[in-house]
Amino acid sequence: MNRLLRVELTRVLCRRAVLVLLAAAIVVPAVIGVARVLNTREPSAEEVARAEQLIAEERDTRWAKRELASCQKDPAEYFGGDVPEGDLEQACLEWIGLSLDNYLYVDRLELAEERDEGAGFAVVVVLAILMMLAGTTFAGHDWASGSVSNQLLFEPRRPLVWTAKGVVVTAVAGVFSAAVLTVYWLLLYAVVTARDAGLGDGVLLDCLQSGWRGAGVAAAAALAGYSLTMLFRSTVAALGVLLAASVAGGIVLAVLGVDPVWNPGLNIGAVIRDGMPYWTEGPCPNLDDGVTYGGDVCEVEKTLSLGRAVLFLGTMLVVFIAASLASFRRRDVP
């Protein structure tokens, strides 16, 4: 088995199409990361000066003077019982909208936001797609070139050959994706730290864990692509099934009114984010007086847990593997 694994690893790393996909798995996240860093840069001194000039001009207008004087005279009317301590004039200026935040747009780089809804999530999706393509390309080339029959001459035990290929494809995809995502988050963390931006406790670890879960998704995508290609003996057919399951499947389920919890895309998001909120029909919440709001059925928000998502996706993957392995054992090899 060890010899088979070494041979398959060499074959994977010598396949030019796979190397191109691995290179893309480095370049694309790098481009996304650089773009996020540049787009979230701190404003220049000229931009700050221009914003301060606009604030000063607006402050000299009649309405601003009137509102500022009224706020300073009776702050309770503006702030209620929570009258700010310290610089009351500055607080009043901010309340009426004369602050840098309103005149100077800054898209700040925040790791938590990048992890949940920003570029970090997109990077994982890109890696999963590229690793899936790597898995299908690797297996598809073997069938297209007829090298599978030659391999079986040296190792006639078909399950062993199938397993060796699958283990290598999965390991390469998982380890490579984990390395890329780890470097990605560490570099973003270095940028945020250099900018002296505040970080919550454990944010970096949460981002790294999200990346490692994403690497698991990428490894599973590579294994799914490999399994279906070995089943259909065609790269195009395997990609068609995976595309239908991940994209069209969600649309069909929505049209048929099936609960979103069965949407493969939602489950993938739940794995990456450690739980995913979604909207579905459910009993309407009750008001304080016991009256049901809006009728008997409402759109309610629920959360798809990580465990359920792993179980759902894992079951799909096991079905793919079982069908592929059974087909490879029984069907004739040209």
C-alpha positions in Angstrom: 0.0 0.0 0.0 2.8 2.4 0.8 4.4 1.8 -2.6 1.0 2.5 -4.3 0.6 5.7 -2.3 4.1 7.0 -3.3 3.4 6.2 -6.9 0.0 7.9 -6.9 1.5 11.0 -5.1 4.2 11.2 -7.8 1.6 10.9 -10.5 -0.6 13.7 -8.9 2.3 16.1 -8.5 3.5 15.4 -12.1 0.1 16.0 -13.7 0.4 19.5 -15.3 -3.3 20.2 -15.1 -3.3 19.5 -11.4 -0.2 21.7 -10.9 -2.0 24.5 -12.7 -5.0 24.2 -10.4 -2.7 24.1 -7.3 -1.0 27.3 -8.6 -4.4 28.9 -9.1 -5.2 27.9 -5.5 -2.3 30.1 -4.4 -2.7 33.0 -6.8 -6.5 33.5 -6.4 -6.4 33.8 -2.6 -3.4 36.0 -2.8 -5.2 38.4 -5.3 -8.3 38.4 -3.1 -6.2 39.1 0.1 -4.2 41.9 -1.6 -7.4 43.5 -2.9 -8.9 43.4 0.6 -5.8 45.0 2.1 -5.7 47.7 -0.5 -9.4 48.4 -0.4 -9.4 48.7 3.4 -6.4 51.0 3.8 -6.5 53.8 6.2 -7.5 57.2 4.7 -4.7 59.5 3.7 -4.0 62.8 5.4 -5.4 64.6 2.4 -8.7 62.7 2.6 -9.0 63.4 6.3 -8.3 67.1 5.8 -10.9 67.3 3.1 -13.5 65.6 5.3 -12.7 68.0 8.2 -13.0 71.0 5.8 -16.5 69.8 4.8 -17.5 69.4 8.4 -16.3 72.9 9.2 -18.2 74.3 6.3 -21.4 72.5 7.3 -20.9 73.5 11.0 -21.1 77.2 9.9 -24.6 76.8 8.4 -27.6 78.2 10.2 -29.3 74.8 10.9 -26.1 73.3 12.4 -25.5 76.2 14.7 -29.2 76.0 15.8 -29.1 72.3 16.4 -25.7 72.4 18.2 -26.9 75.2 20.5 -30.1 73.4 21.3 -28.3 70.2 22.0 -25.9 71.9 24.4 -28.7 73.7 26.1 -30.9 70.7 26.7 -28.9 67.5 26.1 -31.5 65.3 27.8 -33.9 66.1 24.9 -31.4 64.7 22.4 -29.8 61.8 24.4 -32.6 61.0 26.8 -31.4 59.8 30.2 -28.1 58.7 28.8 -26.4 62.1 28.6 -22.7 61.6 27.6 -20.0 62.6 29.9 -17.0 64.6 28.8 -17.0 66.7 25.7 -20.7 67.6 25.2 -20.0 69.7 22.2 -18.3 66.9 20.3 -21.1 64.5 21.3 -23.7 66.9 20.0 -21.8 67.3 16.7 -21.7 63.5 16.3 -25.4 63.3 17.1 -26.4 65.7 14.4 -24.1 63.9 11.9 -21.1 66.2 11.8 -18.5 63.6 12.4 -15.6 62.0 10.4 -17.5 58.7 10.2 -20.3 60.4 8.2 -18.0 62.3 5.9 -15.2 59.9 5.4 -16.1 56.3 4.4 -13.6 53.7 5.6 -14.0 50.1 4.8 -12.1 48.6 7.8 -10.4 45.2 7.7 -12.1 43.2 10.4 -11.2 39.5 10.7 -14.5 38.5 12.1 -16.4 40.0 9.2 -14.0 38.6 6.7 -14.5 35.1 8.2 -18.3 35.1 8.2 -19.4 37.2 5.2 -16.3 38.6 3.6 -13.5 37.4 1.4 -12.5 34.6 3.8 -15.6 32.7 3.0 -15.1 33.3 -0.8 -11.5 32.0 -0.6 -12.8 28.7 0.9 -15.4 28.4 -1.9 -12.7 29.0 -4.6 -10.4 26.5 -3.1 -13.1 23.9 -2.8 -14.0 24.3 -6.5 -10.3 24.1 -7.6 -9.7 21.0 -5.5 -12.9 19.4 -6.9 -11.5 20.1 -10.4 -8.2 18.6 -9.4 -9.8 15.4 -8.3 -11.9 15.1 -11.5 -8.9 16.0 -13.7 -6.6 13.5 -12.1 -9.1 10.6 -12.4 -10.4 11.7 -15.8 -7.0 11.7 -17.4 -6.4 8.1 -16.3 -9.5 7.0 -18.0 -9.0 9.1 -21.1 -5.4 7.9 -21.6 -6.2 4.3 -20.8 -3.6 4.1 -18.0 -6.0 2.5 -15.6 -5.7 -0.9 -17.3 -1.9 -0.6 -17.2 -2.0 0.1 -13.5 -4.1 -2.9 -12.9 -1.6 -5.1 -14.6 0.9 -4.3 -11.9 -1.6 -4.2 -9.0 -4.7 -6.3 -9.8 -6.5 -5.6 -6.5 -8.9 -3.0 -7.7 -10.1 -1.7 -4.3 -6.5 -1.1 -3.3 -5.8 0.9 -6.4 -9.0 2.9 -6.0 -8.3 3.6 -2.4 -4.7 4.7 -3.0 -5.8 7.2 -5.6 -8.5 8.5 -3.4 -6.3 8.9 -0.3 -3.7 10.8 -2.2 -6.1 13.1 -3.9 -7.9 13.8 -0.6 -4.6 14.3 1.3 -3.1 16.6 -1.2 -6.2 18.7 -1.4 -6.7 18.9 2.3 -3.1 19.6 3.3 -2.6 22.2 0.5 -5.8 24.0 1.3 -5.1 24.0 5.0 -1.7 25.6 4.3 -3.1 28.2 2.0 -5.9 29.2 4.4 -3.5 29.3 7.4 -1.1 31.6 5.6 -4.0 33.7 4.4 -5.4 34.3 7.8 -2.0 34.9 9.4 -1.1 37.5 6.8 -4.5 39.3 7.3 -3.9 39.2 11.1 -0.4 40.7 10.6 -2.0 43.5 8.5 -4.7 44.2 11.1 -2.1 44.2 13.9 0.2 46.6 12.0 -2.8 49.0 11.6 -3.3 48.8 15.3 -7.0 47.8 14.8 -8.8 46.2 17.7 -9.2 42.5 17.8 -11.6 40.5 19.9 -10.4 37.6 22.1 -9.9 34.5 20.1 -10.8 36.0 16.7 -7.6 34.7 15.1 -8.1 31.2 16.4 -11.7 31.3 15.2 -10.5 32.4 11.7 -7.9 29.6 11.6 -10.4 27.0 12.7 -12.8 28.2 10.0 -10.0 27.9 7.5 -9.2 24.4 8.6 -12.9 23.4 8.3 -12.8 24.9 4.9 -9.8 22.8 4.1 -11.9 19.8 5.1 -14.6 20.9 2.7 -12.0 21.3 -0.1 -10.6 17.8 0.6 -14.1 16.3 0.6 -14.8 18.2 -2.7 -11.7 16.6 -4.2 -12.7 13.2 -3.1 -16.3 13.7 -4.4 -14.9 14.8 -7.7 -12.6 11.8 -7.9 -15.3 9.3 -6.8 -17.8 10.5 -9.4 -15.2 10.6 -12.2 -14.2 7.0 -11.3 -17.9 6.1 -11.4 -18.8 7.8 -14.7 -15.3 7.5 -16.2 -15.8 11.0 -17.5 -14.7 14.3 -16.2 -17.6 16.2 -17.8 -20.2 13.9 -16.3 -18.8 14.1 -12.8 -18.6 17.9 -13.0 -22.2 18.0 -14.3 -23.5 16.0 -11.3 -21.5 18.1 -8.8 -22.7 21.3 -10.4 -26.3 20.1 -10.4 -26.1 19.0 -6.7 -24.4 22.2 -5.4 -26.2 24.9 -7.5 -29.2 23.6 -9.4 -30.1 21.3 -6.5 -30.7 24.3 -4.2 -32.9 26.0 -6.8 -35.0 22.9 -7.4 -35.5 22.3 -3.7 -36.6 25.9 -3.2 -39.1 25.7 -6.1 -40.5 22.4 -4.7 -40.8 24.0 -1.2 -38.4 21.6 0.4 -36.9 22.7 3.7 -33.7 24.7 3.1 -31.9 22.4 5.6 -31.5 19.9 2.7 -29.7 22.4 0.5 -26.1 21.2 -0.1 -24.9 24.8 -0.4 -26.4 25.8 3.0 -24.8 22.7 4.6 -21.4 23.6 3.2 -21.7 27.1 4.6 -22.7 25.6 8.0 -19.5 23.5 8.0 -17.3 26.5 7.1 -19.0 28.9 9.6 -19.7 26.4 12.4 -23.4 26.8 12.0 -25.5 28.7 9.4 -28.7 30.7 10.0 -31.5 30.2 7.5 -35.2 31.1 7.2 -38.0 28.5 7.0 -41.6 28.1 7.7 -42.5 27.4 11.3 -45.0 28.2 14.1 -45.5 31.9 14.6 -44.1 33.4 17.9 -46.6 34.4 20.5 -47.0 37.9 21.8 -46.9 38.7 25.5 -50.7 38.4 25.7 -50.6 34.9 24.2 -52.0 36.0 20.8 -50.2 34.4 17.9 -48.6 37.0 15.6 -49.4 36.8 11.9 -51.4 33.6 11.8 -50.3 30.0 12.4 -47.3 29.8 10.1 -44.5 32.4 9.7 -41.1 32.7 8.3 -38.8 32.0 11.3 -35.0 32.0 11.6 -33.2 28.8 12.6 -29.6 27.7 12.7 -28.2 24.7 10.9 -25.6 23.2 13.2 -22.2 22.0 12.2 -22.9 18.4 13.3 -26.0 18.1 11.2 -24.3 19.6 8.2 -21.3 17.2 8.5 -23.7 14.3 8.8 -25.7 15.3 5.7 -22.6 16.0 3.5 -20.8 13.0 4.9 -23.7 10.7 3.9 -23.7 12.1 0.4 -19.9 11.5 0.2 -20.2 8.0 1.4 -22.9 7.2 -1.2 -20.6 8.6 -3.9 -17.7 6.5 -2.7 -19.7 3.3 -2.3 -21.2 3.6 -5.8 -17.8 4.5 -7.3 -15.9 1.7 -5.6 -18.6 -0.9 -6.4 -18.6 0.1 -10.1 -14.8 0.0 -10.3 -14.7 -3.5 -8.8 -17.3 -5.0 -11.2 -17.2 -3.1 -14.5 -14.7 -4.0 -17.2 -11.7 -1.7 -17.6 -10.9 -0.9 -21.3 
